[in-house]
Amino acid sequence: MRFFEYIKNNKLILSVSLLFVIGWFVGSGTFTFFEAKGLSYFSNSPEACKNCHSMNQVYDRWANSGHRHVAVCNDCHAPQDFVGKWMTKAANGFSHSKAFTFDKTLPVTFQATDSQKKIANDNCKRCHTDLASHAIGYSQNIASLECISCHRNPGH
């Protein structure tokens, strides 16, 4: 009963404390979002992907590749439908943020998940269906083609 009496008598102190805690989380989150150039991730710009130091080499390889004239990161690494693209960007952003915040191994390295590999493979086939069809012959099913089985570092 004392706990409820304490709350009843100290509503102002508890309210101010709660507002302080909420304010601290909102302020810290806002600061981190802008410090990490969070708004850039809403763009289609490849420069957004190199906000992280671990992506500089990947960006440089892409910038010196043949794909730089025809494709940006999202063309290969995100689904092409609106909802799929933004869900993938949100999931990847969350996992990248978590890795940079909580992983103890530096530098942070990323390995593509099965779903990320499927997205990239589907996008390769979307752009290169005609080329791949001639390479493998029309008798084989293009849907079963795994692009990275021949091209280990496509695009970058």
C-alpha positions as a Markdown table, in Angstrom:
| # | Residue | x | y | z |
|---|---|---|---|---|
| 1 | Met | 0.0 | 0.0 | 0.0 |
| 2 | Arg | 2.9 | 2.4 | 0.6 |
| 3 | Phe | 3.9 | 2.2 | -3.0 |
| 4 | Phe | 0.5 | 3.5 | -4.2 |
| 5 | Glu | 0.6 | 6.2 | -1.5 |
| 6 | Tyr | 4.0 | 7.2 | -2.7 |
| 7 | Ile | 2.8 | 7.4 | -6.3 |
| 8 | Lys | -0.3 | 9.4 | -5.2 |
| 9 | Asn | 1.8 | 11.9 | -3.2 |
| 10 | Asn | 4.6 | 12.2 | -5.7 |
| 11 | Lys | 2.9 | 12.5 | -9.1 |
| 12 | Leu | 4.8 | 15.6 | -10.1 |
| 13 | Ile | 8.2 | 14.0 | -9.4 |
| 14 | Leu | 7.2 | 10.8 | -11.3 |
| 15 | Ser | 5.8 | 12.8 | -14.2 |
| 16 | Val | 8.9 | 14.9 | -14.5 |
| 17 | Ser | 11.1 | 11.8 | -14.2 |
| 18 | Leu | 9.1 | 10.0 | -16.9 |
| 19 | Leu | 9.3 | 13.0 | -19.2 |
| 20 | Phe | 13.0 | 13.2 | -18.7 |
| 21 | Val | 13.5 | 9.6 | -19.6 |
| 22 | Ile | 11.3 | 9.9 | -22.7 |
| 23 | Gly | 13.1 | 13.1 | -23.7 |
| 24 | Trp | 16.5 | 11.5 | -23.3 |
| 25 | Phe | 15.5 | 8.6 | -25.5 |
| 26 | Val | 13.9 | 10.8 | -28.2 |
| 27 | Gly | 16.8 | 13.3 | -28.0 |
| 28 | Ser | 19.5 | 10.6 | -28.2 |
| 29 | Gly | 17.6 | 8.8 | -31.1 |
| 30 | Thr | 17.2 | 12.1 | -33.0 |
| 31 | Phe | 20.8 | 13.0 | -32.5 |
| 32 | Thr | 22.0 | 9.6 | -33.6 |
| 33 | Phe | 19.7 | 9.6 | -36.7 |
| 34 | Phe | 21.0 | 12.9 | -37.9 |
| 35 | Glu | 24.6 | 12.2 | -37.0 |
| 36 | Ala | 24.4 | 8.9 | -39.0 |
| 37 | Lys | 23.0 | 10.8 | -42.0 |
| 38 | Gly | 19.7 | 8.9 | -41.6 |
| 39 | Leu | 17.8 | 11.0 | -44.1 |
| 40 | Ser | 20.2 | 10.0 | -46.9 |
| 41 | Tyr | 18.9 | 6.4 | -46.6 |
| 42 | Phe | 15.5 | 7.6 | -48.0 |
| 43 | Ser | 17.2 | 8.5 | -51.3 |
| 44 | Asn | 18.3 | 6.2 | -54.1 |
| 45 | Ser | 21.8 | 7.7 | -54.0 |
| 46 | Pro | 24.8 | 5.2 | -53.9 |
| 47 | Glu | 26.6 | 7.8 | -51.7 |
| 48 | Ala | 24.2 | 6.9 | -48.9 |
| 49 | Cys | 25.5 | 3.3 | -48.8 |
| 50 | Lys | 29.0 | 4.5 | -48.2 |
| 51 | Asn | 28.1 | 6.5 | -45.0 |
| 52 | Cys | 29.6 | 3.4 | -43.3 |
| 53 | His | 33.3 | 3.1 | -43.6 |
| 54 | Ser | 32.9 | -0.7 | -44.2 |
| 55 | Met | 31.2 | 0.1 | -47.5 |
| 56 | Asn | 33.8 | 2.4 | -49.0 |
| 57 | Gln | 35.6 | -0.5 | -50.8 |
| 58 | Val | 32.3 | -1.8 | -52.2 |
| 59 | Tyr | 31.3 | 1.7 | -53.3 |
| 60 | Asp | 34.7 | 2.2 | -55.0 |
| 61 | Arg | 34.5 | -1.1 | -56.8 |
| 62 | Trp | 31.0 | -0.2 | -58.0 |
| 63 | Ala | 32.1 | 3.3 | -59.1 |
| 64 | Asn | 34.8 | 1.7 | -61.3 |
| 65 | Ser | 32.6 | -1.0 | -62.7 |
| 66 | Gly | 30.4 | -1.2 | -65.8 |
| 67 | His | 27.3 | -1.1 | -63.7 |
| 68 | Arg | 27.8 | 2.4 | -62.4 |
| 69 | His | 26.2 | 3.8 | -65.6 |
| 70 | Val | 23.1 | 1.6 | -65.4 |
| 71 | Ala | 22.4 | 0.6 | -61.8 |
| 72 | Val | 22.6 | 2.0 | -58.3 |
| 73 | Cys | 22.6 | 0.0 | -55.1 |
| 74 | Asn | 18.9 | -0.3 | -54.7 |
| 75 | Asp | 18.5 | -1.6 | -58.3 |
| 76 | Cys | 20.4 | -4.8 | -57.3 |
| 77 | His | 19.9 | -5.0 | -53.5 |
| 78 | Ala | 16.2 | -4.1 | -53.1 |
| 79 | Pro | 13.0 | -5.5 | -54.5 |
| 80 | Gln | 11.6 | -3.3 | -57.2 |
| 81 | Asp | 8.1 | -3.1 | -55.8 |
| 82 | Phe | 7.4 | -0.1 | -53.4 |
| 83 | Val | 6.5 | -2.0 | -50.3 |
| 84 | Gly | 9.3 | -4.7 | -50.7 |
| 85 | Lys | 11.9 | -2.0 | -51.3 |
| 86 | Trp | 11.1 | -0.1 | -48.1 |
| 87 | Met | 10.6 | -3.2 | -46.0 |
| 88 | Thr | 14.0 | -4.4 | -47.1 |
| 89 | Lys | 15.7 | -1.1 | -46.6 |
| 90 | Ala | 14.2 | -0.9 | -43.0 |
| 91 | Ala | 15.2 | -4.4 | -42.2 |
| 92 | Asn | 18.8 | -3.9 | -43.5 |
| 93 | Gly | 19.0 | -0.5 | -41.8 |
| 94 | Phe | 18.0 | -2.1 | -38.5 |
| 95 | Ser | 20.4 | -5.0 | -38.8 |
| 96 | His | 23.3 | -2.6 | -39.8 |
| 97 | Ser | 22.5 | -0.2 | -37.0 |
| 98 | Lys | 22.4 | -3.1 | -34.5 |
| 99 | Ala | 25.7 | -4.5 | -35.8 |
| 100 | Phe | 27.5 | -1.2 | -35.5 |
| 101 | Thr | 26.1 | -0.5 | -32.1 |
| 102 | Phe | 26.4 | -3.8 | -30.4 |
| 103 | Asp | 28.9 | -6.0 | -32.3 |
| 104 | Lys | 32.2 | -6.1 | -30.6 |
| 105 | Thr | 34.2 | -7.2 | -33.6 |
| 106 | Leu | 35.7 | -4.4 | -35.7 |
| 107 | Pro | 35.6 | -3.8 | -38.5 |
| 108 | Val | 32.0 | -4.9 | -38.9 |
| 109 | Thr | 31.5 | -7.2 | -41.9 |
| 110 | Phe | 28.3 | -8.2 | -43.5 |
| 111 | Gln | 27.3 | -11.5 | -45.1 |
| 112 | Ala | 24.3 | -11.7 | -47.3 |
| 113 | Thr | 21.3 | -13.6 | -46.0 |
| 114 | Asp | 19.4 | -16.1 | -48.2 |
| 115 | Ser | 16.7 | -13.6 | -48.7 |
| 116 | Gln | 19.2 | -10.9 | -49.7 |
| 117 | Lys | 20.9 | -13.3 | -52.1 |
| 118 | Lys | 17.5 | -14.1 | -53.7 |
| 119 | Ile | 16.7 | -10.4 | -54.2 |
| 120 | Ala | 20.0 | -9.8 | -55.9 |
| 121 | Asn | 19.7 | -12.9 | -58.0 |
| 122 | Asp | 16.1 | -11.9 | -59.1 |
| 123 | Asn | 17.3 | -8.4 | -60.0 |
| 124 | Cys | 20.2 | -9.8 | -62.0 |
| 125 | Lys | 17.8 | -11.9 | -64.0 |
| 126 | Arg | 15.4 | -9.0 | -64.4 |
| 127 | Cys | 18.1 | -7.0 | -66.2 |
| 128 | His | 20.0 | -9.8 | -67.9 |
| 129 | Thr | 17.3 | -12.3 | -68.9 |
| 130 | Asp | 18.1 | -12.1 | -72.6 |
| 131 | Leu | 21.9 | -12.3 | -72.1 |
| 132 | Ala | 21.5 | -15.2 | -69.7 |
| 133 | Ser | 19.1 | -17.1 | -72.0 |
| 134 | His | 21.6 | -17.0 | -74.8 |
| 135 | Ala | 24.4 | -18.1 | -72.5 |
| 136 | Ile | 22.6 | -21.1 | -71.0 |
| 137 | Gly | 20.5 | -21.9 | -73.9 |
| 138 | Tyr | 16.7 | -21.7 | -74.1 |
| 139 | Ser | 16.3 | -25.4 | -73.1 |
| 140 | Gln | 17.3 | -24.6 | -69.5 |
| 141 | Asn | 14.9 | -22.8 | -67.2 |
| 142 | Ile | 16.1 | -19.2 | -66.5 |
| 143 | Ala | 14.2 | -19.2 | -63.1 |
| 144 | Ser | 16.6 | -21.8 | -61.8 |
| 145 | Leu | 19.7 | -19.9 | -62.8 |
| 146 | Glu | 22.0 | -18.7 | -59.9 |
| 147 | Cys | 23.9 | -15.7 | -61.3 |
| 148 | Ile | 26.6 | -15.7 | -58.6 |
| 149 | Ser | 27.5 | -19.3 | -59.4 |
| 150 | Cys | 29.5 | -17.9 | -62.4 |
| 151 | His | 29.9 | -14.2 | -61.4 |
| 152 | Arg | 31.3 | -14.1 | -57.8 |
| 153 | Asn | 31.6 | -10.2 | -57.6 |
| 154 | Pro | 29.0 | -8.8 | -60.0 |
| 155 | Gly | 28.7 | -5.1 | -60.1 |
| 156 | His | 31.4 | -4.4 | -57.6 |
